[in-house]
Amino acid sequence: MSSGRRHARIAILFAMMSLPLANCTSSSLSLPDFFGGQQQPAPPPAPAIVSAPPASIPARDIVGRWGYASYHNEADRTRTIAAARNACNPPFVISMGPNGGVTMLVADQTEPQELRLKGGPNGRNYIGPDGPAGDRNDREIVSFDGRVLTLKWLDPEIAGRYGIAVYVRCGARA
């Protein structure tokens, strides 16, 4: 057999052996792997996504009718609670949302929106749209005793306009 024919047969043999490899779409198989060479280490697993802890205040606990008032100076807190207590006509309504949150008005909106109660670092609680706890669009629950709910906007521009919100439950607790 001539040298040219032998090279042609070897070329055909290699071409036939490479066809199964050419159809392989896995990037984890390489020629050194196929022939027993050293394997590449697997990439590290993606970090687990840790969701924020749930709020320590269940949504059902803030559902109800509330008197509303707000203040900018801490010295006005007591007077503002009294004003909110007298502001139940008409009440500010917080209802259960269709997806487990609460439905209430938010800054600069004319229609109520469903918001989530979210747990945050150091035992803090927040009310806000879907997203991480402590987001700029959230309100921090500064205090809540079942009758008085105090919320502080995290967005400084909104906080400057609306102040710290005080909600006092109207009538008997539901």
Phi, psi and omega in degrees: 000135184283159181299322180294320179293320180297317178296323180294316179296319179296319179296319179294318180299313178296322179295320180291324180289331183276345180301312178299325179289327181292331180273356180280125183260358181285132178277357183271350180255124177234168181302317177300324178295317183298323182262018175086018178283185182287136181271149176285142177291146179293145178295151180295148180295151178296144179297144180291142178275120181260121180277155179296145178295155178292156177295150177281353178250116178291149181305321183299336181287340179253003176289134177155193179254134187227145166274143186234139170205168179215162180216160176250332182251132182304330179297339181269001185302309183299314179297323181291322177299317178297319179296320179293324179299328181267006185252037181271003180236097359276154181280158169274121187258130172243121182239166176291136176276161182292343183245024176094355176266202175239148179253124180203166176288148174236167184306135173064020177241145179263345180246139177298151178231152176279130180238160180254146168266127187231139173275149180225188180297152178058031176074012179286156178234147182225155171237127179183181179292170177308143180138182183293152177293141179083014177294157181305330182274000181274163168243133176278136174278103183287318177204153177202122180240013182097332179248325182237127180242125180242125182237140179237126178293139177274334177285116184300326181293315179292318178300323178295328180276318188259341181073200179266125185272137175238125177244128177243127183299132179274133177065200181287148179292134183290000000 
